[in-house]
Amino acid sequence: MGGNILGERFAAMSFGESHGRCVGIVVDGCPAGLPLAESDIQGQLDLRKPGQSAVTTQRKEEDRVEILSGTFNGLTTGAPICMLIWNKDADSRAYEAIKNIPRPGHADYPAMVKYGGFADYRGSGRFSGRLTATLVMAGAVAQKLLKTTLGIETVAYTSEIGGIKAGNITKANIATRYSNDVRCPDPDAAEKMRDAILKARKDGDSLGGVVECTSTGLPVGLGEPIFGSLESDLSKALFSIPAVKAIEFGSGFEGSQRRGSQNNDVYYLEKGKVVTKTNNAGGILGGLSTGMPLVLRVGFKPAASIAKEQETLDVSKNEQAKLAVPGRHDPCVVPRAPPIVECVVSMVLADHALRAGLIPPVLKVGGK
């Protein structure tokens, strides 16, 4: 099974399965001298972990991170950083009952064919949203590295669920995004989103939505043209998050409906610095960062595992079957997605910053 490594200079290899003993990740390429403790990782994991509210799966996992290597006396050593969390509340009984009945909208069938029936189907195995915990662990390291060395910060929040869109988004209310169950800065929209998710759950159904992400403090010129573009690598990484089906940068699809004179970002000087009056490019032109904020949006499809009865196929009998998916599942994955998006974006930015030589291989103690 390939496809488990992301990045060139800041590289991460994910391991584990949803209902296996643990899930974890090995980060290679983090410079020596970065202050790093388990508490730096735990904060982000706590924002992602299951069972926190009525709008998420009721699987209860502590998700307590353990750093097994790569640090000494509270600082990174430059060696690979191995981190893991133990699975403690896995219940595979529901998956045994449907192992030959692929869920509509899920990866069950293509995985069954690709791996000849040997892939771990419990909890969806490697195809589970559980594996996003590994991305959060690596991304938390990247976040600390970027903020300490370059002052780059990344924030994400829920901007839409089930067609309900957030409005009145300000820097002040973005800071409060984790104060409600759906992680939306607009409190009025947040309440409507929560109600919509609960209604979908009651109906045995699910909802999709959009997470918006902004990174500030980027230098000009991060990224490479053509196949190494910042957009290319961010897109590849973000599509590694289960349920992601769409990504747009800046004005995105809306910009495709405009004229160039309406969508172009005009340059001007502000306190001796080149900036643009608008940011329809989303902070990237030609695959390179412009120095303006990096702005992107990630579209998540409705969760495939729903209690509502659907038509499918029993592949062991080669006959049609009906399926109401049992077990504990998110009626909407979006509320748990903002910390994941923040961390995945940070992994890519850290990788490109290291490729560009903007971060030295050895940091001064404390990153100062």
Secondary structure, DSSP 8 states (H G I E B T S, - for coil): ----EE-SSSEEEEEE-TTSSEEEEEEE---BT-B--HHHHHHHHHHH-SSSSTTS---------EE-SSEETTEE-SS-EEEEEE--S---HHHHHTTTS--TTSSHHHHHHHTTT-S--GGGGGGSGGGHHHHHHHHHHHHHHHHHHT--EEEEEEEEETTEE-----HHHHTTGGGSTT--S-HHHHHHHHHHHHHHHHTT----EEEEEEEE---TT-S-SGGG-HHHHHHHHHTTSTTEEEEEETTHHHHTTS-HHHH---EEEETTEEEES--TTTTEETTEE-SS-EEEEEEE---S--SS-EEEEETTTTEEEEE---S---S-SGGG-HHHHHHHHHHHHHHHHHHTT-S-SB--GGG-
